[in-house]
Amino acid sequence: RTPLTVIKGYLETLGDSEQMPKNWQHPFAQMSQQTTRMNVLIQDLITLSKLETQEREPAREQVDLGSLLAGVLDDAKALSAERGHSFVLLGDVNTKMLGNAEELRSAFVNLVVNAVNYSPEGGKIIVNIARSGHGVEISVKDNGVGIAPKHIPRLTERFYRVDPSRSVLTGGTGLGLAIVKHILLRHNAALRINSMLGKGSTFYCDFPSEALAA
């Protein structure tokens, strides 16, 4: 990360200079954009590497799911900006579970950001918390482009892309769902995916009953 930070710092300094020739401004903007993308990729790789190599279970704390998910959706609204997505949080918002709040937030951020990136302008994204005798199910539903059945088994593989050209446009690293999978595994949970082309997708995070706080 340090070399990229130095490069990006110089690019920003030169890009802000009044002496910058006009015909250089576009190349400098592109270089700055690509260093930002590389920083995101490196951070995702570091996160995934830590998740894969930490054998012990994450420290357990009581996590207020309603509050955590409301914060995730607030951030998603800023990401959506002028694209005008609507966000809804449903279900038992008072549910509390035992887990690592930082890791859980990372997992849900990845799922909601994916929903934003692959939904049309004005699309609707619904996050639902459902409790049952088997535990708690948290789902993220969108009405986006959907995913063909042949791709679903491979979605959590590193760098697997359903549509590489679209991933470049959205700035995705191809690591988000791999991170989600490993975070859920560390919480003894599982990821299920239900999708239909042109109809949207729903990602389910199934946590066992022992994850629920008393």
TAKAZI-V571114 format. One record per pair of residues at least 12 apart in sequence whose C-alpha atoms are under 8 Angstrom apart, sorted by the first residue. I is the first residue (numbers start at 1). J is the second residue. D is the distance in whole Angstrom. If there is no record, write none. Layout:
# TAKAZI-V571114
{{I & J & D} {I & J & D}}
This chain:
# TAKAZI-V571114
{{1 & 39 & 7} {1 & 42 & 7} {4 & 35 & 6} {4 & 38 & 8} {4 & 39 & 7} {7 & 35 & 8} {8 & 32 & 6} {8 & 35 & 6} {8 & 36 & 8} {11 & 28 & 7} {11 & 31 & 8} {11 & 32 & 6} {12 & 32 & 7} {15 & 28 & 6} {15 & 29 & 7} {37 & 171 & 7} {40 & 173 & 7} {41 & 173 & 6} {44 & 173 & 8} {44 & 175 & 7} {44 & 176 & 8} {44 & 179 & 8} {45 & 175 & 8} {47 & 179 & 7} {48 & 175 & 8} {48 & 178 & 7} {48 & 179 & 6} {48 & 182 & 8} {51 & 179 & 8} {51 & 182 & 6} {51 & 183 & 7} {52 & 182 & 7} {57 & 186 & 6} {57 & 187 & 7} {58 & 99 & 7} {58 & 100 & 6} {58 & 186 & 7} {58 & 187 & 8} {59 & 99 & 7} {59 & 100 & 6} {60 & 98 & 5} {60 & 99 & 4} {60 & 100 & 6} {61 & 97 & 8} {61 & 98 & 5} {61 & 99 & 5} {61 & 100 & 6} {61 & 101 & 7} {62 & 96 & 6} {62 & 97 & 6} {62 & 98 & 5} {62 & 99 & 7} {62 & 213 & 7} {63 & 96 & 5} {63 & 97 & 5} {63 & 98 & 6} {63 & 99 & 7} {63 & 100 & 8} {63 & 101 & 6} {64 & 94 & 7} {64 & 95 & 6} {64 & 96 & 5} {64 & 97 & 7} {65 & 93 & 7} {65 & 94 & 7} {65 & 95 & 6} {65 & 96 & 6} {65 & 97 & 7} {66 & 92 & 8} {66 & 93 & 4} {66 & 94 & 6} {66 & 95 & 7} {67 & 93 & 8} {68 & 101 & 8} {68 & 105 & 7} {69 & 89 & 8} {69 & 105 & 8} {69 & 108 & 7} {69 & 127 & 8} {70 & 89 & 7} {72 & 105 & 7} {72 & 108 & 7} {72 & 109 & 6} {72 & 112 & 8} {73 & 87 & 7} {73 & 112 & 8} {76 & 112 & 7} {76 & 113 & 7} {76 & 116 & 7} {80 & 116 & 7} {83 & 120 & 8} {83 & 121 & 5} {83 & 122 & 6} {84 & 121 & 6} {84 & 122 & 5} {84 & 123 & 7} {85 & 116 & 7} {85 & 121 & 6} {85 & 122 & 4} {85 & 123 & 5} {85 & 124 & 6} {85 & 125 & 7} {86 & 122 & 7} {86 & 123 & 6} {86 & 124 & 5} {86 & 125 & 6} {87 & 124 & 6} {87 & 125 & 5} {87 & 126 & 6} {87 & 127 & 8} {88 & 124 & 8} {88 & 125 & 6} {88 & 126 & 5} {88 & 127 & 6} {89 & 126 & 6} {89 & 127 & 5} {89 & 128 & 6} {90 & 126 & 7} {90 & 127 & 6} {90 & 128 & 5} {90 & 129 & 6} {91 & 128 & 5} {91 & 129 & 5} {91 & 130 & 6} {92 & 128 & 8} {92 & 129 & 5} {92 & 130 & 6} {92 & 131 & 7} {93 & 129 & 7} {95 & 129 & 8} {95 & 131 & 8} {95 & 212 & 8} {96 & 212 & 6} {96 & 213 & 5} {97 & 211 & 5} {97 & 212 & 4} {97 & 213 & 5} {98 & 211 & 5} {98 & 212 & 6} {98 & 213 & 6} {99 & 187 & 7} {99 & 211 & 7} {103 & 183 & 6} {104 & 183 & 7} {106 & 180 & 8} {107 & 179 & 7} {107 & 180 & 5} {107 & 183 & 7} {107 & 184 & 8} {108 & 180 & 8} {110 & 176 & 6} {110 & 177 & 7} {110 & 180 & 7} {111 & 140 & 7} {111 & 176 & 8} {111 & 177 & 7} {111 & 180 & 8} {111 & 203 & 7} {112 & 125 & 8} {112 & 140 & 7} {115 & 140 & 8} {115 & 141 & 7} {115 & 142 & 6} {115 & 144 & 7} {116 & 142 & 8} {117 & 170 & 6} {118 & 144 & 5} {118 & 145 & 6} {119 & 142 & 7} {119 & 143 & 6} {119 & 144 & 4} {119 & 145 & 6} {119 & 200 & 8} {120 & 143 & 8} {120 & 144 & 6} {120 & 145 & 8} {123 & 142 & 7} {123 & 143 & 6} {123 & 144 & 7} {124 & 142 & 6} {124 & 143 & 6} {125 & 140 & 7} {125 & 141 & 6} {125 & 142 & 5} {125 & 143 & 7} {126 & 139 & 8} {126 & 140 & 6} {126 & 141 & 5} {126 & 142 & 7} {127 & 139 & 6} {127 & 140 & 5} {127 & 141 & 6} {128 & 140 & 7} {133 & 209 & 7} {134 & 208 & 6} {134 & 209 & 5} {135 & 206 & 7} {135 & 207 & 6} {135 & 208 & 4} {135 & 209 & 4} {135 & 210 & 7} {135 & 211 & 7} {135 & 212 & 7} {136 & 206 & 6} {136 & 207 & 5} {136 & 208 & 7} {136 & 209 & 7} {136 & 212 & 7} {137 & 204 & 7} {137 & 205 & 6} {137 & 206 & 5} {137 & 207 & 6} {138 & 204 & 6} {138 & 205 & 5} {138 & 206 & 7} {139 & 202 & 7} {139 & 203 & 5} {139 & 204 & 4} {139 & 205 & 6} {140 & 202 & 6} {140 & 203 & 5} {140 & 204 & 7} {141 & 200 & 7} {141 & 201 & 6} {141 & 202 & 4} {141 & 203 & 6} {142 & 200 & 5} {142 & 201 & 6} {142 & 202 & 6} {143 & 198 & 8} {143 & 199 & 6} {143 & 200 & 4} {143 & 201 & 7} {144 & 198 & 7} {144 & 199 & 6} {144 & 200 & 4} {144 & 201 & 7} {145 & 197 & 6} {145 & 198 & 5} {145 & 199 & 6} {145 & 200 & 6} {146 & 195 & 6} {146 & 196 & 5} {146 & 197 & 4} {146 & 198 & 5} {146 & 199 & 6} {146 & 200 & 4} {146 & 201 & 5} {147 & 162 & 8} {147 & 195 & 6} {147 & 196 & 6} {147 & 197 & 5} {147 & 200 & 8} {147 & 201 & 7} {148 & 195 & 7} {148 & 196 & 6} {148 & 197 & 6} {149 & 195 & 8} {149 & 196 & 8} {152 & 193 & 7} {155 & 177 & 7} {155 & 178 & 8} {156 & 175 & 8} {156 & 176 & 8} {156 & 177 & 5} {156 & 178 & 4} {156 & 181 & 7} {157 & 175 & 8} {157 & 177 & 8} {157 & 178 & 6} {158 & 174 & 6} {158 & 175 & 5} {158 & 178 & 6} {159 & 173 & 7} {159 & 174 & 4} {159 & 175 & 6} {160 & 174 & 6} {160 & 175 & 8} {161 & 174 & 6} {184 & 205 & 8} {187 & 207 & 7} {187 & 211 & 8} {188 & 207 & 7} {188 & 208 & 7} {189 & 205 & 7} {189 & 206 & 5} {189 & 207 & 5} {189 & 208 & 6} {190 & 205 & 6} {190 & 206 & 5} {190 & 207 & 7} {191 & 203 & 7} {191 & 204 & 6} {191 & 205 & 5} {191 & 206 & 6} {192 & 204 & 5} {192 & 205 & 7} {192 & 206 & 8}}
